[in-house]
């Protein structure tokens, strides 16, 4: 069936959005971003360092892309069920 795979992929994305375990180093001048991460994502660890705020969090694709410039680690997909499994 033409378009079936695309339909399944779209349903999978809507039902099981991708989330990533990432680390950020935010400059102190970007403290507002830290507040957003605390409110909208799952913050796992926070450390106040000399060069900024180190944050480890589980974020969705939107926040991953939005704050990509502050990433200190590559993304690691969390174990979220998929329709393909």
C-alpha positions as CSV (number, residue, x, y, z in Angstrom):
1,X,0.0,0.0,0.0
2,X,1.4,3.3,-1.0
3,X,1.6,5.8,1.9
4,X,1.1,3.1,4.5
5,X,4.6,3.3,5.9
6,X,4.4,7.0,6.1
7,X,1.1,6.8,8.0
8,X,2.6,4.3,10.4
9,X,5.6,6.5,11.0
10,X,3.4,9.6,11.6
11,X,1.2,7.7,14.1
12,X,4.4,6.3,15.8
13,X,5.7,9.9,16.1
14,X,2.5,11.2,17.6
15,X,2.0,8.4,20.0
16,X,5.6,7.9,21.0
17,X,7.5,11.1,20.5
18,X,11.3,10.7,20.6
19,X,13.1,11.8,23.7
20,X,16.8,12.2,24.2
21,X,19.1,12.1,27.3
22,X,21.4,15.0,26.7
23,X,23.8,17.3,28.6
24,X,23.9,21.1,28.2
25,X,26.4,23.7,29.4
26,X,24.4,26.9,29.7
27,X,26.2,30.2,30.2
28,X,24.9,32.0,33.3
29,X,23.5,34.7,30.9
30,X,21.1,32.0,29.6
31,X,19.5,31.3,32.9
32,X,16.1,31.6,31.3
33,X,16.8,28.5,29.3
34,X,17.5,26.6,32.4
35,X,14.1,27.7,33.8
36,X,12.4,26.5,30.7
37,X,14.2,23.1,30.8
38,X,13.1,22.7,34.5
39,X,9.5,23.5,33.6
40,X,9.1,21.7,30.3
41,X,11.5,18.7,30.4
42,X,12.8,16.2,32.9
43,X,16.0,17.6,34.5
44,X,18.1,14.8,35.9
45,X,21.1,16.7,37.2
46,X,22.2,20.3,37.6
47,X,25.7,21.5,38.6
48,X,26.8,25.1,38.9
49,X,30.3,25.3,37.5
50,X,32.7,28.2,36.8
51,X,31.9,28.3,33.1
52,X,28.1,27.9,33.4
53,X,25.2,25.7,34.4
54,X,25.7,22.0,33.6
55,X,22.3,20.4,33.0
56,X,21.5,16.8,32.2
57,X,18.0,16.3,31.0
58,X,15.6,14.2,29.0
59,X,14.2,16.4,26.2
60,X,11.9,15.9,23.2
61,X,13.0,16.7,19.7
62,X,11.7,20.3,19.9
63,X,13.9,21.2,22.9
64,X,16.8,19.2,21.5
65,X,16.8,21.3,18.3
66,X,16.0,24.6,20.1
67,X,19.0,24.4,22.4
68,X,21.4,22.4,20.3
69,X,24.1,25.0,20.5
70,X,24.5,24.3,24.2
71,X,24.9,20.6,23.9
72,X,28.0,19.0,25.5
73,X,27.1,15.4,24.6
74,X,25.6,13.6,21.7
75,X,22.0,12.7,22.0
76,X,21.1,9.3,23.4
77,X,17.6,8.1,22.6
78,X,15.7,7.0,25.7
79,X,14.0,3.6,25.6
80,X,10.5,4.5,24.5
81,X,8.2,1.9,23.0
82,X,7.6,2.0,19.2
83,X,4.9,0.6,17.0
84,X,7.7,-1.2,15.0
85,X,8.5,-3.4,18.0
